[in-house]
Amino acid sequence: MADINSAFAAIEKTGFLDIDIDPSIDLFAEIEILKKEKNAIILAHYYQEPDIQDVADYIGDSLGLAQYAEKTEADIIVFAGVHFMAETAKILNPSKKVLLPDLNAGCSLSDSAPPPLFKLFKEKHPGHKVITYINCSAGIKALSDIICTSSNAQKIVESLSADQPIIFAPDKNLGAYINKQTGRNMVLWNGACMVHEIFSLEKITKLKIRHPKAKVIAHPECEEAVLNVADYIGSTTGLLKFTKQDSASTFIVATETGILHQMQKASPDKTFIPAPPDNSCACNDCPHMKLNTLEKLYLCLKYEAPEILMDEELRLAAKKPIDEMLRISALYGL
């Protein structure tokens, strides 16, 4: 086994513990033992690989994960997701140790909104309330009035008076969709998710021709052209719920492929087809989400690293809009 001190020193460079693992180890069993020993929980996003989803204590979308993280009594939170999600858990739980299996698990949407540039953008629109999609850094959250997720974005927007001007960031596609649903004219930051922007309308149309009874379901981060052909538009949790309840037997799913694992588990008699992207590799996986692996999760829990650390002033500033989101969500029973 590699020298532990050297491995820890390499975390800043690699983003994860670079230690050889005995291939005979039952990682599922060892992770369960470590969770009990350390009073730890594993929170996983729907977009994680199936093995990680299967070992997690809670699987959800951004809203559900934030709500669960706020209420947990665990001493250690291992966040199998991307960096902004682990940051959110730390913002809500300053006294707990929050771990991320790979610190390099970032987010293209979050990266599209650098805080210094967004601060200037905000200053150009005085009097506007800032509603920010949770897929953003702590620095952007600290510049916001209310955080939202795809599950509650419409209700959050509708909770403000109709004459209140709003900046919506960082996802322009979600913002445009909410504008259309609410009749608002929010000012949109020009950001987007690399996964949800690559779906090919032409390929989806051809797929629909081959499967005429299939229903197209899409996440609102997708571009408008894809949303226009969708039979249902909703958050990751909303998409999962729809496939459970709808009578259709085949679904073309326009979001990250990780959610298909839960869809198939919930409805083993139904068929789920990932919507084809407009790229040569024909893949619509989030490369950041997939940086986390079961091996990294095991090492992360065993050695309690890499850890998410945060300046207290930034944490408090970022917590205010999250608290407001949770308050409004509770008010509407979301």
C-alpha positions, 0 to 999 in steps of 0.5 A: 500500500502506498505511503499514507502521508504521501497519499494525503499530500497528493490530495491537492494535486489529484483530488482523491486518495491515491492508494492501492486497494486489495482487489479481494476486499468486499467494498460494499461490506467494508463501506457499511462497517465504516459507516457504523464505526464513524456514524457516517452517511452517504448521500448520492445524487441520481447521476452517480454510478449504480454501485454508489447509488446502491450503497448510499443511505439517501439518493435524490436530486438537489432539493432532496439532498439539501433537505436531508443534509440539513436534518442528518444527525450523522457526524460525517457526511460523504457526498457522492455528487459534485463539489457544489453539492458537498459545499451545500452540505457544509454550509448547512452543517458547519460542525460536521465533517463533509467529504467528497470522494474526488475534489475534481468533481466539479460542474460545468454549469457552476463553472459558467458563473464566476462570482466576480463577473456575476457580482458585476452583472448584479450591479448592472441590475439594481433593484432585482432579486437574485434567484439562483439555481443551486448548481452554483458555487458558494460564492454565487450563493452568497450573492443571491437572495434565494436559492432554487432547484429544478423541483421548486424553481417555479414556486420560488419565482411565483412566491415573489410579487409579479412586479418584482424584477428578478435575475435568474442564474446560472442556467439560461435554459431553466430560466427560460422555461420558468419565464414561459411557465410563469409569464415573467421576464426574468433577466437570465445569466448566460450559463448552461449544463454541458450534458443537457445542452448536447441532446440532438432533436434530430436523433430524438425525433428519429428515435421517436419514429422507431418507438412511436408509443414511447414518451419523451421526458426531459429535464428543464435544463435542456434546450427549448427545442428538446423541451418542445417535443417532451411529453413531460418536463420535470426535475430528476425526482419528477422524471422518476416519479412520472415513469412510476405512475404513467401508463406508458411502457417505454420512455426516452429520457433526456437527462443524465443517464445515471437516473435510469438505474433508479427508473429501472429498479422502480419499474423493471417491466418498463423500457428506458432509452437514454436520449441520444446526444449530438456527439460522436461518442453517443454518451450523455454522462456527466464526466464530473459526476462520474469521477466518483467511484466506489473505490474512491468513496471507500478510501474517502470514508476510511481516511476521512479525506478529501474534506470540504472546508469553508470560510465562516463568513462565506458560509453564513452569507451562502446559508441565507438564500438556502434557508430562504429556499427551505422556508419557501419549500416547506411553506408549499410542501415541496 
